[in-house]
């Protein structure tokens, strides 16, 4: 297991950059000391096989401790070229994104995150 990617105050961290052809998990993001955060999955060159993103959260970085954040599921499509999660008053430290392909979507996605300290 690789070390979590640090998500720091006003610094954009890249959690994934690659194809949408298969299911995947992004790298783990570490929101240590951050009280708010923003995550965005920006996709391009997609077809009609639109996949789904879910935000997984945990207090620990071990893979078996992650759970889907309630109501975090977002399906690609519409007129937008991205999906996003705005995180306020976080009660967890680690995050990652789960992507489920729908029949082998084409295209690419870049998942980025940023955090902000309180006060």
C-alpha positions as CSV (number, residue, x, y, z in Angstrom):
1,X,0.0,0.0,0.0
2,X,1.4,3.4,-1.0
3,X,1.3,6.3,1.5
4,X,-1.7,8.6,1.3
5,X,-1.4,11.7,-0.8
6,X,-1.4,14.8,1.4
7,X,-4.2,17.3,0.8
8,X,-3.1,20.6,2.3
9,X,-4.2,24.1,2.7
10,X,-4.8,25.6,-0.8
11,X,-2.7,23.0,-2.6
12,X,-4.3,20.9,-5.3
13,X,-3.5,17.2,-5.0
14,X,-4.0,14.8,-7.9
15,X,-5.6,11.5,-6.8
16,X,-6.0,9.9,-10.2
17,X,-5.3,10.7,-13.8
18,X,-6.2,8.0,-16.4
19,X,-8.7,6.1,-18.4
20,X,-12.4,5.3,-17.6
21,X,-12.3,1.9,-19.3
22,X,-12.4,-0.2,-16.1
23,X,-13.4,0.1,-12.4
24,X,-10.8,1.7,-10.2
25,X,-10.1,3.3,-6.9
26,X,-8.2,6.6,-6.7
27,X,-5.2,7.1,-4.5
28,X,-6.0,7.7,-0.8
29,X,-6.2,11.4,0.1
30,X,-5.2,12.6,3.6
31,X,-7.2,15.6,4.8
32,X,-5.1,15.9,8.1
33,X,-5.8,19.2,9.8
34,X,-8.3,20.3,7.1
35,X,-11.8,21.2,8.1
36,X,-13.3,21.7,4.7
37,X,-12.4,20.2,1.3
38,X,-13.4,20.0,-2.3
39,X,-12.9,17.0,-4.7
40,X,-13.5,17.1,-8.4
41,X,-13.5,14.4,-11.1
42,X,-13.0,16.1,-14.5
43,X,-13.7,13.8,-17.4
44,X,-13.3,14.1,-21.2
45,X,-13.9,12.2,-24.4
46,X,-16.7,10.0,-22.9
47,X,-19.2,7.9,-24.8
48,X,-22.7,6.8,-23.8
49,X,-21.6,4.2,-21.3
50,X,-21.6,6.5,-18.3
51,X,-20.0,5.3,-15.2
52,X,-20.6,6.2,-11.5
53,X,-18.3,7.8,-8.9
54,X,-18.6,7.3,-5.1
55,X,-16.8,9.0,-2.3
56,X,-15.3,6.7,0.3
57,X,-14.2,7.9,3.7
58,X,-12.4,6.6,6.7
59,X,-10.6,7.5,10.0
60,X,-7.8,5.1,9.1
61,X,-5.9,4.5,5.8
62,X,-6.3,0.7,5.7
63,X,-8.4,-0.3,2.6
64,X,-10.8,-2.4,4.6
65,X,-11.9,0.6,6.8
66,X,-13.4,2.7,4.0
67,X,-17.1,3.2,3.7
68,X,-19.3,5.0,1.1
69,X,-20.3,8.4,2.3
70,X,-24.1,8.6,2.3
71,X,-25.5,10.2,-0.8
72,X,-22.1,10.6,-2.5
73,X,-22.9,8.6,-5.6
74,X,-22.7,10.6,-8.8
75,X,-23.3,9.5,-12.4
76,X,-21.4,11.0,-15.3
77,X,-23.5,12.7,-18.0
78,X,-25.7,15.7,-18.8
79,X,-24.1,18.9,-19.9
80,X,-21.3,18.9,-17.4
81,X,-17.8,17.5,-17.8
82,X,-17.2,16.9,-14.1
83,X,-18.7,15.8,-10.8
84,X,-17.7,17.3,-7.4
85,X,-18.0,16.9,-3.7
86,X,-17.9,19.8,-1.3
87,X,-16.9,18.6,2.2
88,X,-17.8,20.8,5.2
89,X,-16.9,20.1,8.9
90,X,-15.3,16.7,8.0
91,X,-15.5,14.0,10.7
92,X,-13.0,11.8,8.8
93,X,-9.4,12.0,7.7
94,X,-8.9,9.8,4.6
95,X,-10.9,9.8,1.4
96,X,-10.7,8.0,-2.0
97,X,-13.0,7.8,-5.0
98,X,-14.4,4.6,-6.3
99,X,-15.3,4.5,-10.0
100,X,-17.6,1.8,-11.5
101,X,-17.5,1.6,-15.3
102,X,-20.7,0.9,-17.2
103,X,-19.8,-1.4,-20.0
104,X,-16.3,-0.1,-20.6
105,X,-16.7,3.6,-21.0
106,X,-14.2,5.4,-23.1
107,X,-12.5,8.7,-22.1
108,X,-10.3,9.9,-19.3
109,X,-10.6,11.4,-15.9
110,X,-8.5,13.5,-13.6
111,X,-9.5,13.6,-9.9
112,X,-8.1,16.4,-7.8
113,X,-8.7,17.6,-4.2
114,X,-8.0,20.7,-2.2
115,X,-8.4,21.3,1.6
116,X,-8.6,24.4,3.8
117,X,-7.7,24.8,7.5
118,X,-10.2,26.3,9.8
119,X,-9.8,29.6,11.6
